[in-house]
Amino acid sequence: MTWILTLTGKRFELLAPTAAMIDPMDIAHSLAHQCRFNGHSRGFYSVAQHCCIVADLVPEEHQLVALLHDATEAYVGDLVRPLKQLLPAFVDIEHRIWLAICERFNLDTELPACVHDADLIALATERRDLMPAHPGTWECLANIQPSAARIKPWGTTEATVNYFHRLMQLLSTTHRAAA
């Protein structure tokens, strides 16, 4: 079996995803129920909230792609970066899903540099606010300063509602109204 059943009842083909299989509610619900850092944060903190934070850190014209930058995880989960790098087949599957998401929402397949930068600022902020204290350095965060704002984690319902509302708002206020 190479497919999953989504919240909205869609059969999502992992090896052959299409834009028609992508549903905003499936993305919002799934990301809101997935904990960042493989659950190793001090409390529950969702991928959906992380994406909202990243979207807050970029210029308005890049907020939609920033909100969706981890949307593939709604279909394949949030693997920790060191493990993902060891699984080239997973990376290929995730890339195919990204292409379907980009087609669905009329996005460029390349993330703007500001989204990468915002993702790292969010990571530095998450490390400060949500992760256990540890003296080790995270090389990817060299010279990255966390946001001044503190993160107060949302529950799954709040994360689902906030993410979905934000996605619908961005889709309705851009030329990408493909909801």
C-alpha positions, 0 to 999 in steps of 0.5 A: 500500500502506497497511499494514506487516507486523509482527514477529508477522506481523500486517498493520498498517493505518496508515490504519485501525488497530484494537486487535486489530492492537496486539501487545505483542511488536511494540511491544517489539521495534520500539521496542528497535530504534529509536534516539532522536534519529534516530541522532544520539546518541553511541551507540545508545540505544533508544526502548524504554529511553527509555520505561522511564526515563519510566515510572520517573519517574512514580507507579505508577498512571501507569507503564503509560501512561508506558511506552506513551507512544511506542508509536505509534513501533513502527508509524510510526517515531520522527520528530524533533519539528521534522519531525513538526510540519511533517507534519500528515498524519503527526500524524493517522495517529499519533493514530489509532494512539494511539487504537487503542493506548489501546483495546487497553490500556484507557488514557485518550487524554490523557496525564497531566501527570506523563508529559509532565513525566517525558518532559522530565526524560528528555530533559534527562537524555538530552541530558546523557548521550548527545548531543554537546556543543553550546552551543545551548539547547533551549527545551522544556527551560527550567527542566527538571533532568535526573535524578541517575541516569546513562543507560547505554544498553542493546543491542537484545536487552536493551531488547526484554527489559526493555521487554516484561517491564516491559509484561507486569508492569504489565499483570498487576498492574493492572486493565488485564490486556489482554495 
